[in-house]
């Protein structure tokens, strides 16, 4: 039988995803971060997706089939993303073994990576040659930050929707909205409504992030990465609410 101390320690490792903050506010904020980072990287680094790794796979396949030279950044993005995902899982497991929640450390790691992404891009001003070594390193920092975020949502915010993969979210949201309209079982309608309440903030946040990121990138170029970095700092400051 577990002691009160052990039970308390275990409770501290489980995020309060039942709270409004855990299920809506933080996923919304993380989705804005993903949207801004993805669109700024795409516009400023010649089509590199930092959050939408599927897009990089599509680009690679298109270049290979057409006989064109595949961009190095796109080639590196997939293994880098997978590696950072694995390392994030190991970090979270180590923290949990020591009795510490993983949410805030992963939020901190994401913030540091986004700051590094910004720091490498600031000297370039509005544009950076996508094939330059500094651009490739900067892009991989952005990819790494999004990998940490994807791992964080799965590990530290269990029950929250994905914050960087909108195809799945939109599919689930539309299906649930349909169920709310045509389902006859009240319990089924209630479940669909509950799921939709969890999903729509992430979809809205990503759309808002893409819009803000595109507008800022057009105005100040890659310096607009200050926006997702600043939002990541806000997420870190608020992260203790769910940890």
Residue pairs with C-beta under 8 A, 6 or more apart in sequence:
2 10
9 99
12 99
12 101
12 243
13 96
13 99
13 100
13 101
13 102
14 158
15 22
15 101
15 103
15 156
15 157
15 158
15 242
15 243
16 22
16 241
16 242
17 23
17 157
17 158
17 159
17 160
17 242
18 159
19 241
19 242
21 238
21 241
21 242
22 157
22 159
22 160
22 241
22 242
23 159
23 160
23 197
23 198
24 197
24 198
24 201
25 201
25 238
26 157
26 160
26 235
26 238
26 239
26 241
26 242
27 153
27 157
27 160
27 161
27 163
27 198
27 201
27 202
27 205
28 201
28 202
28 204
28 205
29 205
29 231
29 234
29 235
29 238
30 149
30 152
30 153
30 163
30 164
30 202
30 205
30 235
31 163
31 164
31 201
31 202
31 203
31 204
31 205
31 206
31 208
31 209
32 205
32 206
32 208
32 209
32 212
32 228
32 231
33 110
33 114
33 149
33 163
33 209
33 228
33 231
33 232
33 235
34 51
34 146
34 149
34 163
34 164
34 206
34 209
35 51
35 205
35 206
35 207
35 208
35 209
35 210
35 211
35 212
35 213
36 209
36 210
36 212
36 213
36 216
36 224
36 227
36 228
36 231
37 50
37 51
37 114
37 117
37 142
37 145
37 146
37 209
37 213
37 225
37 228
38 49
38 50
38 51
38 52
38 146
38 164
38 209
38 210
38 213
39 209
39 210
39 213
39 214
39 217
40 213
40 214
40 216
40 217
40 222
40 224
40 225
40 227
40 228
41 48
41 49
41 50
41 139
41 142
42 48
42 49
42 50
43 214
43 217
43 218
44 121
44 127
44 128
44 217
44 221
44 222
44 224
45 73
45 128
45 130
45 135
45 138
45 139
45 222
46 71
46 130
47 59
47 71
47 74
47 130
48 56
48 71
48 73
48 74
48 77
48 130
48 139
48 142
48 143
49 55
49 56
49 59
49 77
50 77
50 139
50 142
50 143
50 145
50 146
51 146
51 149
51 150
51 164
52 164
52 165
53 77
53 78
53 81
53 143
56 74
56 77
56 78
57 78
59 70
59 71
59 74
60 70
60 74
60 75
60 78
62 68
63 69
63 70
63 71
63 74
64 70
71 130
71 131
72 131
72 136
73 130
73 135
73 136
73 139
73 140
76 136
76 140
77 139
77 140
77 143
80 140
80 143
80 144
80 147
81 143
81 144
81 146
81 147
82 147
84 143
84 144
84 147
84 148
84 151
85 147
85 150
85 151
88 106
88 109
88 147
88 148
88 151
88 152
88 155
89 151
89 155
91 102
91 105
91 106
91 109
92 102
92 105
92 106
92 151
92 155
92 156
95 101
95 102
95 105
96 102
101 156
101 243
102 152
102 155
102 156
103 152
103 156
103 157
103 239
103 242
103 243
104 236
104 239
104 240
104 243
106 148
106 151
106 152
106 155
106 156
107 152
107 232
107 235
107 236
107 239
108 236
109 148
110 145
110 148
110 149
110 152
110 232
110 235
111 229
111 232
111 233
111 235
111 236
113 141
113 142
113 144
113 145
113 148
114 141
114 142
114 145
114 225
114 228
114 229
114 232
115 229
116 138
116 141
117 138
117 139
117 141
117 142
117 145
117 225
117 229
118 223
118 225
118 226
118 229
120 134
120 137
120 138
120 141
121 128
121 138
121 222
121 223
121 225
122 222
122 223
124 134
124 135
124 221
124 222
125 221
125 222
125 223
126 220
126 221
126 222
126 223
127 221
127 222
128 134
128 135
128 138
128 222
129 135
130 136
130 139
142 225
145 232
146 164
149 163
149 164
150 162
150 163
150 164
150 165
153 160
153 161
153 162
153 163
156 243
157 242
159 198
160 198
160 202
161 169
161 172
161 198
161 199
161 201
161 202
162 168
162 169
162 202
163 202
163 205
163 206
164 206
166 202
166 203
166 206
169 199
169 202
169 203
169 206
170 203
172 195
172 199
173 196
173 199
173 200
173 203
176 192
176 193
176 195
176 196
176 199
177 192
177 196
179 188
179 189
179 192
180 189
180 192
180 193
180 196
183 189
183 192
209 228
212 227
213 224
213 227
213 228
216 224
216 227
217 224
